Amino acid sequence: MFSQTLFPLLMVLTFATVFVTPLINIDIEKWLRDQNSKFENNCQNNEVWRECAKNTEPTCPNQNPMVDNNCGQPRCQCKDGHFRDLNNKCVSKKNCPDDTANRVWTYLLNRDNN
């Protein structure tokens, strides 16, 4: 009796695993690609889409942040050699504000943490 109820169940599970699961996975993968492509196309000048985004992004006042090799949430980030400025734009090093402005900005960002 056990084998009579177990066999049909195994057949259904095998069918689902072999035929249904791949179809669902393909649709989910396509949906994820479609969702990501919407964001990829919204990156601003000097930004690139990163699936494995850096948790710490270089800014004008902190051009060499601590290295964190963990993946952050997928998002647009500055291209290599570019830094976030005071207006949240990615700019080249020569377009970063001078050092005095950087020190003021760093102070303003960190004063709430003290």
Secondary structure as GFF3:
##gff-version 3
##sequence-region A 1 114
A	DSSP	alpha_helix	2	15	.	.	.	ID=ss1
A	DSSP	pi_helix	16	20	.	.	.	ID=ss2
A	DSSP	alpha_helix	21	40	.	.	.	ID=ss3
A	DSSP	beta_strand	47	50	.	.	.	ID=ss4
A	DSSP	beta_strand	53	54	.	.	.	ID=ss5
A	DSSP	beta_strand	71	72	.	.	.	ID=ss6
A	DSSP	beta_strand	75	78	.	.	.	ID=ss7
A	DSSP	beta_strand	82	84	.	.	.	ID=ss8
A	DSSP	beta_strand	90	92	.	.	.	ID=ss9
A	DSSP	three_ten_helix	93	95	.	.	.	ID=ss10
A	DSSP	alpha_helix	99	110	.	.	.	ID=ss11
A	DSSP	three_ten_helix	111	113	.	.	.	ID=ss12
###
